Amino acid sequence: MKFIYQLKYYSLIVIGVILSQNVNAQLKVGSNSTTLNSSAILEVEATNKGFLPPRVALTALTSASPLPSHVQGMVVYNTATTSELTPGIYVNDGTKWGRMKVNGDVGDNAGDFASKGAVIDASTPLTSVLNLGPVSLRFNTTTGAGNIELKHSLPNEQYYHSYRFWGLTTNSGTDYKTGSLLAGSWAPVVFFGVANTEGSTTQVILVDKTTADVRYYTINAHVVVQAQSGASPIYFMRVYKN
């Protein structure tokens, strides 16, 4: 009997050691399971399959929904499209989501840019939204003249200042706009008109009123009027994040 009890006792010790080794072991999914990357706690390897993250419909960059809360390092694939969200992989920094960038994406990093072109039709209202990370720009017109407007999803109130150089075939000039901007509100940072803005360059500066972080944007806008193109006026905008 004593031998049996000793055997059970030592068996429990062996099982405990094995379980403790499994808890601390690295894990690999896929082929060639005998070769592990020493720096990885989890490694996935395949030659004809991919990694499929959870697919969710996010609602806003600053909202954790549909997750219950923000978690730093959380990764999801967003399926929703809004004024500030496009489908793609998003990473959470603990307070908000950020989209991982791929070649050709519009982002919030130095050198990122985008082009937006649209035909201006005075009889049809036209609104085009351009997303650059936490900042969105839209070309908004109803009569062939209007504003380039800016909106942000940053956590703090922003001070904005825009300075524009514009030129015509017979005239040129400068103008500027300043103001404060809360998240989710549109502000007109550039005025344009088909008849009086054939080309302009605008520098837009956003200053975070809490952290003093600064963001710089350059907007190149051009209008090809009907007298020049022989067709409906065309408006082009390109935005650079400096």
Secondary structure, 3 states (H helix, E strand, C coil): CHHHHHHHHHHHHHHHHHHHHHHCCCEEEECCCCCCCCCCCEEEECCCCCCCCCEECCCCCCCCCCCCCCCCCCEEEECCCCCCCCCEEEEECCCCEEECCCCCCCCCCCCCEEEEEEECCCCCCEEEEEEECCEEEEEEECCCEEEEEEEECCCCCEEEEEEEEEECCCCEEEEEEEEEECCCCCEEEEEEECCCCCEEEEEEEEEECCCCCEEEEEEEEEEECHHHHCCCCEEEEEEEEC
